[in-house]
Amino acid sequence: MATPEERYAVLVIGKTGTGKSTVCNIILGRPAFDVGRGMDQMTKVTQTAEATIQGEKQIMVKVTDTPDLINSDMGLPKAAEEVKQWREELRSAYPESRYHAAILVTIRCDVRYTAEEYAVYRQVKKLWGGNTSFCKRLVVVFTYGDLLDGKIEDQLKTVCPELQNVLKDAKQRYVVFSQAADGSTKDVRLVMIGKTGGGKSSTGNSILGEEKFPPVRGWSSGTEKCDWNQAIRNGFRIQITDTPGVCDTHRPQEEVHREIAKCCVTVTPGPHAVLMVFKAGDRFTGEEDQAYEELKELFGHELTKYMIVVFTGLDMLKKDKIELGSALQKAPPKIGQIIKEANGRYIGFDNEMSWEERAEQGDKLLAMVTKLMVDNRGTYYSNDLMKKFEDAVQERIDETNTTREDLKKNTVEEKEPSWLESVRAFVRRPFERCHWM
């Protein structure tokens, strides 16, 4: 196993019911800690778990989940010993290496910040002993962001003085987790984009851990229509939209618009990550370059903040005894530019391995997606076009009393042709000259 290039030690504190354990699991990319429901707190003792995240850099993260000092039976002496243990966990997480340390305080942003929460925070800060060492590592994590009424920036202008003090200690560092921190399954929406025959469908199956997208072989192979599937893995409901291949210019514009509309519906309210799929070793064409630039033009350059580059075909590189890193050094400059625009996020996939090995690849990608979600403060990608689709989807859900998942499935299967035709109008003008499909 390669030596990690960066290490992080994370301590998570907060009142019972604010989602500490769920935040820990999201950071780790797996359900390492039990998540409780109801009035009794689940975390009663300090627990630590570790995970490795593979990207351009290999990152190791050690996360410590902590009990609520106020709502526990421990008195002040015991609480002081507990905080001393937390300090030691953070101080000596990786004794032989340099690492980054952070203290996350979880706060629900959909309810009023209470005096009890502030008491928990003040007690930990006091028992820590050194305000400087505590505050310089502090980050506020707002949970239940999906239930927040309005923008977090607007809400923070009118919060109580106690919460203002916490944010001041944290130098205004905060992140919002859009997933409800209640132990329920968390949605992760992914959209795959790439040319026909590049391995999108097989990659989607590897991520889901089972064969959901039909396998394709031969010259005429590839996804010709929008497809959408989901599966529950590691505590996440993973939803993947498989798009028709880029550069399929033989298709009528009306059909192109319909498929783009279906893709936009299935990824509403917005993707947590956009997977740009390339087949390692294949020639990068001018049509692909054009399609990539048009994609950014249509959806906005902010899209790259949510992008991960996926290279398939590692099995062929292995046969030639070529490492992916070596292959990328010889790749066209445009590939390097795309990786740079994705902030160095890329991963390789061998979709010819056993299902167990493919699932491990999927876990590594999900760890990258989890880190990306944290980097993006728990948000998903959206723009004016996606907001139009989200409004239409929500209106249709209210009209038909159906679920979002059923509406997405019916859209892909074209069971609601008149409604699909109405939302297709959203993409006619902006996509008139698009070579994306």
C-alpha positions in Angstrom: 0.0 0.0 0.0 1.3 3.4 -1.0 2.3 5.8 1.8 -0.4 8.5 2.3 0.8 12.0 1.1 -1.5 13.8 3.5 -3.0 12.9 6.9 -5.9 14.4 8.7 -7.1 14.0 12.3 -10.7 15.1 12.9 -12.5 15.4 16.3 -16.3 15.8 16.2 -18.1 17.4 19.2 -21.6 18.6 19.8 -24.9 18.0 21.6 -26.9 14.8 21.3 -29.1 14.8 18.2 -27.0 17.2 16.1 -25.7 14.4 13.8 -22.1 13.9 15.1 -22.0 10.2 14.2 -23.5 10.8 10.8 -21.0 13.5 10.0 -18.2 11.1 11.0 -19.6 8.4 8.7 -19.9 10.9 5.8 -16.2 12.0 6.2 -15.1 8.3 6.3 -17.3 7.3 3.4 -18.6 4.3 5.3 -20.9 3.6 8.3 -18.1 3.2 10.9 -20.3 4.5 13.8 -23.8 3.6 14.8 -26.4 6.3 14.3 -29.2 6.3 16.7 -32.8 7.6 16.6 -35.0 8.8 19.5 -34.2 10.5 22.7 -31.3 8.5 24.0 -27.8 9.4 22.8 -26.1 6.7 20.7 -22.5 7.8 21.3 -21.7 7.1 24.9 -18.0 6.6 24.7 -15.2 8.1 22.6 -14.7 6.1 19.4 -12.1 6.4 16.6 -12.1 5.1 13.0 -9.8 5.5 10.0 -10.1 5.6 6.2 -7.9 6.1 3.2 -9.1 8.4 0.4 -7.5 7.8 -3.0 -7.2 10.7 -5.5 -4.4 12.6 -7.1 -3.0 12.4 -3.5 -3.6 9.5 -1.1 -5.2 10.9 2.0 -5.5 9.2 5.3 -8.1 10.5 7.8 -8.7 9.5 11.4 -12.1 10.6 12.9 -13.0 10.6 16.6 -16.7 10.6 17.5 -17.4 11.9 21.0 -20.3 11.7 23.6 -22.3 14.7 24.7 -20.8 15.9 28.0 -23.9 17.6 29.3 -26.4 14.8 28.5 -24.2 12.1 30.0 -23.9 10.9 33.6 -20.3 12.0 34.0 -19.4 14.8 36.5 -16.9 17.5 36.0 -13.8 15.4 36.9 -14.8 12.7 34.5 -15.6 15.3 31.8 -12.2 16.9 32.3 -10.6 13.5 31.8 -12.7 12.9 28.7 -11.6 16.2 27.1 -8.0 15.4 28.0 -8.4 12.1 26.1 -9.8 14.0 23.1 -6.8 16.4 23.1 -4.4 13.5 23.2 -6.3 11.7 20.3 -5.9 14.9 18.2 -2.3 15.6 19.3 -0.9 12.1 18.7 -3.1 10.8 15.8 0.0 10.2 13.7 3.0 10.3 16.0 5.6 9.8 13.2 4.1 12.1 10.6 3.0 15.6 10.0 -0.8 16.0 9.7 -3.7 18.4 9.7 -5.9 18.6 12.7 -9.5 19.9 12.9 -12.2 20.2 15.6 -15.8 20.0 14.1 -18.7 21.2 16.2 -22.0 20.0 14.9 -25.0 22.3 15.0 -28.5 21.8 13.5 -29.3 24.8 11.3 -33.1 24.0 11.0 -33.9 24.7 14.6 -33.0 27.3 17.2 -29.5 27.2 18.7 -30.1 26.4 22.4 -28.5 27.5 25.7 -27.8 23.8 26.3 -25.8 23.5 23.1 -23.8 26.6 23.9 -23.1 25.1 27.4 -21.7 22.0 25.8 -19.4 24.1 23.6 -18.3 26.4 26.4 -17.5 23.4 28.7 -15.4 21.7 26.0 -13.6 24.9 25.2 -12.9 25.6 28.9 -11.7 22.1 29.7 -9.5 22.1 26.6 -7.3 24.6 28.4 -5.9 26.7 25.6 -8.2 28.9 23.6 -5.7 29.4 20.8 -5.0 25.8 20.2 -8.7 25.0 20.3 -10.0 27.9 18.1 -7.4 27.7 15.4 -8.6 24.1 14.5 -12.4 24.8 14.9 -14.9 24.4 12.1 -18.7 24.7 12.5 -20.7 21.9 10.7 -24.3 22.9 10.2 -26.4 19.7 9.8 -30.0 19.3 8.4 -29.1 21.8 5.7 -31.8 20.3 3.5 -34.4 21.5 5.9 -33.1 25.0 6.0 -35.6 27.7 4.9 -33.5 30.0 2.7 -29.8 30.5 2.3 -27.4 29.8 5.2 -25.6 33.2 4.5 -28.9 35.1 5.1 -29.7 33.0 8.2 -26.4 33.7 9.8 -27.0 37.5 9.7 -29.6 37.2 12.4 -28.5 34.3 14.6 -28.3 34.6 18.4 -25.2 36.1 20.1 -24.1 32.7 21.4 -23.9 31.2 17.9 -22.2 34.3 16.7 -19.5 33.7 19.4 -19.0 30.2 18.2 -18.6 31.3 14.6 -16.2 34.1 15.7 -14.1 31.5 17.5 -14.0 29.5 14.3 -13.0 32.6 12.2 -16.3 32.2 10.3 -15.2 28.7 9.1 -18.3 26.6 8.5 -19.7 23.9 6.2 -23.3 22.8 5.6 -24.3 19.2 5.2 -27.5 19.0 3.1 -28.2 15.5 4.2 -30.5 15.2 7.2 -28.4 14.0 10.1 -31.0 11.6 11.5 -29.5 8.2 10.6 -31.6 7.9 7.4 -30.1 6.9 4.1 -28.3 9.8 2.4 -28.7 10.5 -1.3 -25.6 10.8 -3.5 -26.4 11.8 -7.0 -23.8 11.2 -9.7 -24.0 11.9 -13.5 -21.6 10.2 -15.9 -20.5 11.9 -19.1 -18.3 10.6 -21.9 -18.2 9.2 -25.4 -19.9 6.1 -26.6 -18.0 2.9 -25.7 -15.9 4.6 -23.0 -17.1 2.3 -20.3 -19.7 4.5 -18.5 -22.3 1.8 -18.0 -19.7 -0.7 -16.6 -18.3 2.0 -14.3 -21.8 2.7 -13.1 -22.3 -0.9 -12.3 -19.0 -1.0 -10.4 -20.1 2.0 -8.3 -23.5 0.5 -7.5 -21.9 -2.9 -6.7 -24.3 -4.8 -9.0 -25.3 -5.0 -12.7 -28.0 -2.3 -13.0 -27.0 -0.8 -16.4 -27.1 -3.4 -19.3 -23.7 -4.4 -20.5 -22.8 -3.6 -24.0 -20.3 -4.9 -26.5 -19.4 -4.4 -30.2 -19.1 -1.5 -32.6 -22.7 -0.3 -32.1 -22.4 -0.6 -28.3 -22.9 2.3 -25.9 -25.7 4.1 -24.1 -28.0 5.7 -26.7 -30.7 6.9 -24.3 -30.6 8.4 -20.8 -30.6 5.7 -18.1 -30.9 6.0 -14.4 -30.4 3.5 -11.6 -29.8 3.5 -7.9 -28.6 1.2 -5.1 -28.0 1.5 -1.3 -24.3 1.0 -0.3 -22.4 2.0 2.8 -25.4 3.9 4.2 -25.8 6.0 1.0 -28.6 5.8 -1.6 -26.4 6.2 -4.7 -28.3 7.5 -7.8 -26.5 7.4 -11.1 -27.5 9.0 -14.4 -25.9 7.4 -17.4 -25.9 9.9 -20.4 -25.8 9.1 -24.1 -22.4 9.3 -25.6 -20.8 12.6 -26.5 -20.2 13.3 -30.2 -23.1 11.2 -31.4 -23.9 13.8 -34.0 -26.0 11.5 -36.2 -29.1 11.9 -34.0 -32.0 14.3 -34.7 -32.0 17.5 -32.6 -35.5 16.6 -31.2 -34.2 13.3 -29.9 -31.1 15.0 -28.4 -33.2 17.5 -26.6 -35.5 14.8 -25.2 -32.6 12.8 -23.8 -30.9 15.8 -22.3 -34.2 16.7 -20.6 -34.5 13.2 -19.2 -30.9 13.4 -17.9 -31.7 16.8 -16.2 -34.8 15.3 -14.6 -33.1 12.3 -13.2 -30.3 14.3 -11.6 -32.6 16.9 -9.9 -32.2 18.8 -7.7 -28.5 18.6 -8.8 -25.6 16.2 -8.9 -23.1 15.9 -6.0 -20.5 14.9 -8.5 -20.0 14.9 -12.3 -18.0 12.0 -13.6 -16.1 12.7 -16.8 -15.3 9.3 -18.2 -12.4 8.6 -20.6 -11.0 5.3 -21.8 -7.3 5.2 -20.9 -5.2 4.8 -24.0 -7.9 5.9 -26.5 -7.2 8.8 -28.7 -8.7 12.1 -27.4 -10.6 13.6 -30.3 -11.4 17.1 -31.3 -15.1 16.2 -31.0 -14.6 15.3 -27.4 -12.7 18.5 -26.7 -15.5 20.5 -28.3 -18.2 18.6 -26.3 -16.3 19.2 -23.1 -16.0 22.9 -23.7 -19.7 23.1 -24.7 -20.7 21.3 -21.5 -19.0 24.0 -19.4 -20.5 26.7 -21.6 -24.0 25.2 -21.2 -23.9 24.4 -17.5 -21.4 26.9 -16.3 -17.7 26.7 -15.4 -18.6 26.2 -11.8 -19.4 22.6 -12.9 -15.7 21.8 -12.6 -15.8 22.2 -8.8 -18.0 19.1 -8.8 -16.1 17.1 -11.4 -14.1 13.9 -11.0 -12.2 12.4 -14.0 -12.6 8.6 -14.4 -10.3 6.6 -16.6 -11.6 3.2 -17.6 -9.7 0.4 -19.4 -7.1 -0.1 -16.7 -7.3 -3.9 -17.6 -5.7 -3.0 -21.0 -3.0 -0.9 -19.4 -2.2 -3.8 -17.0 -1.8 -6.2 -19.9 0.8 -3.8 -21.3 2.3 -3.3 -17.8 1.6 0.4 -17.9 0.7 2.4 -14.8 -2.1 4.9 -15.1 0.2 7.7 -14.0 2.7 6.8 -16.7 0.0 6.8 -19.3 -1.3 10.2 -18.2 2.2 11.6 -18.6 2.0 10.7 -22.3 -1.6 11.9 -22.7 -2.6 14.9 -24.8 -2.2 18.3 -22.9 -6.0 18.7 -22.9 -6.4 15.7 -20.6 -4.0 17.3 -18.2 -5.9 20.5 -18.4 -9.2 18.7 -17.6 -7.6 17.0 -14.6 -6.3 20.4 -13.4 -9.8 22.0 -13.8 -11.1 19.1 -11.7 -8.6 20.2 -9.0 -6.5 17.0 -9.5 -9.4 14.6 -8.8 -9.1 11.5 -10.9 -9.4 7.7 -10.5 -8.9 4.6 -12.6 -11.3 1.7 -13.1 -10.8 -1.8 -14.2 -14.3 -3.1 -14.9 -13.1 -6.6 -15.9 -12.2 -7.6 -12.3 -14.3 -9.6 -9.9 -17.4 -7.9 -8.4 -15.7 -7.8 -5.1 -12.7 -5.9 -6.6 -15.0 -3.7 -8.6 -16.9 -2.8 -5.4 -13.6 -1.8 -3.8 -13.0 0.6 -6.7 -16.5 1.9 -6.2 -15.8 2.5 -2.5 -12.7 4.5 -3.4 -14.7 6.7 -5.7 -17.4 7.2 -3.1 -14.7 8.3 -0.6 -13.6 10.9 -3.2 -17.2 12.0 -3.7 -17.6 12.3 0.1 -14.5 14.5 0.4 -15.8 16.6 -2.6 -19.1 17.1 -0.8 -17.2 18.3 2.3 -15.1 20.6 0.1 -18.3 22.0 -1.5 -19.9 22.5 2.0 -22.3 19.7 1.4 -24.0 21.3 -1.6 -24.8 19.8 -5.0 -24.3 21.5 -8.3 -27.1 23.7 -9.6 -27.7 26.6 -12.0 -30.6 28.4 -13.6 -31.4 25.5 -15.9 -31.3 22.9 -13.2 -33.5 25.1 -11.0 -36.1 25.2 -13.8 -36.1 21.4 -13.9 -36.3 21.1 -10.1 -39.3 23.5 -10.0 -41.0 21.4 -12.7 -40.3 18.1 -10.9 -41.5 19.4 -7.6 -44.7 20.7 -9.2 -45.3 17.4 -10.9 -44.7 15.5 -7.7 -47.4 17.7 -6.0 -49.8 17.2 -8.9 -49.6 13.4 -9.1 -48.8 12.6 -5.5 -45.9 10.4 -6.7 -42.4 10.0 -5.3 -39.4 11.7 -6.8 -37.8 8.2 -7.5 -40.9 7.0 -9.4 -41.1 10.2 -11.4 -37.4 9.8 -12.4 -38.0 6.2 -13.4 -41.2 7.1 -15.4 -39.3 9.8 -17.2 -36.5 7.5 -18.3 -39.1 4.9 -19.5 -41.1 7.8 -21.2 -44.3 6.8 -19.4 -45.3 10.5 -19.1 -44.7 11.7 -22.7 -46.7 14.9 -22.5 -45.0 16.1 -19.3 -41.6 15.1 -20.8 -42.4 17.2 -23.9 -43.2 20.2 -21.7 -39.8 20.1 -19.9 -38.0 19.4 -23.1 -38.7 23.0 -24.0 -36.2 24.1 -21.3 -33.3 22.8 -23.3 -34.3 23.6 -26.9 -32.6 27.0 -27.2 -29.5 26.5 -25.1 -28.8 23.1 -26.7 -29.5 24.0 -30.3 -25.8 23.8 -31.3 -24.7 21.2 -28.7 -22.6 18.3 -29.8 -22.8 16.7 -26.3 -24.8 13.8 -27.7 
